[in-house]
Amino acid sequence: MSKQATAAPKVGFVSLGCAKALVDSERILTQLRAEGYDFAPDYGAADVVIVNTCGFLDSAREESLSAIGDALAENGKVIVTGCMGATPELIRSVYPDVLSITGPAQYESVVDAVHRALPKPHDPHVDLLPSPRNEQVGVKLTPRHYAYLKISEGCNNRCSFCIIPKLRGDLVSRPAADVLMEAENLVKSGVKELLVISQDTSAYGIDTKYAASQWKDRSVKAKFLDLCKELGELGAWIRLHYVYPYPHVDDVIELMTAGKILPYLDIPFQHASPKVLKDMRRPAASEKVIDRIGAWRKACPDMTVRSTFIVGFPGETEEDFQYLLDWLEEAQLDRVGCFRYENVSSADSNGLKGHVSEEVKEERWNRFMAVQQVISAKRLKRKVGKVIDVLIDSVTPEGIVGRSKGDAPEIDGLVHVTSKGRVLAGTIVPVKIEKSDEYDLFGSVVKTS
Ligand code: SF4
């Protein structure tokens, strides 16, 4: 048999978009590898290329279309999946030659398309051969020491600027036992930090009426608090993303103070003005949110609250914007991301009155960031002099970089670390914080023994 005939067929992969799309990519890659496919580092070396697209903002659609174009130009055999796959006619109108187009979370269809383009290898020595690194957890696109844990798909909310429910449908929660099995396997394989994600984490289980499933010797309900309790027993950092401030979120604060899950909540508030929130059709929008944050901080003083906001939403007046700035000053959030409103094809907000000019959006964004930078710098300064745990992300000749319990990967700040001894990526070390700026902390490893 020639070398050509025995070589595993190679798949190229481009993963665009959010953490949820990244989890979809990992599932597809895991399945393909279990079937004996190999992966190619570039388009030229691949036998077929999969592009997992993002279709959320118009700018993300452009990026996705350009990635498809590059893959077609350099390889010619391209399979498209992901959020933008929900509008196949748009992709076909630009690139009629793509082999197949499927929407988000349609893992089987993507794998079927690969089978059609590139028949499955039949070598029993290759088939189902797990990689030694990930034999229990599949392919991970994040570094080995942290992983995203997707607990549900879709969303029951209908925010006017968002097309996710149109793309991904209503909420579908995974059984608690499935989530816990995946989480435990990840931790066993060396993952130190699990980032719990979904479109609306605090709504987990509403669709299944909190159905219980058997996990080890007990039955666990698909309920936010119950899942957090179980995850808290795994011995990893558990970080909660996309949590809405529903009253039942108060219950997890106890788990944070007990050190079971990280004292960190990522709550996408998006705005503060009641009028804008109403036009946005945001869930759990209430004027009592500031009181709730205050109560959480009282119970758990180390808590980091992160959020994202949109400025320049249609109909946002200077008064609404000033309301948001005042709210921000009062809320004193630790970490904040801010986006200028952008129309998304087929989003309801496109039809709202009072679209804000690009200049005004830019000006408001700058004012917003200036206010938040001062708050963020003040919040971080409180950590100077303290010894905190830092999860080391990378050790390179340029330096050692990690994150504290208050910093999620990619979106929050970093801790720049110096050390007299050897420090390894993926380990948690105690660091004395010596300096801070608007975003990052700086400190040195404390000798432990
Ligand atoms: S909560 Fe709103 S913004 Fe988030 S996915 Fe659901 S509809 Fe979209």
Boltz pocket constraint, residues with backbone or C-beta under 6 A from the ligand:
constraints:
  - pocket:
      binder: B
      contacts: [[A, 155], [A, 156], [A, 157], [A, 158], [A, 159], [A, 162], [A, 163], [A, 164], [A, 165], [A, 199], [A, 200], [A, 281], [A, 283]]
      max_distance: 6.0
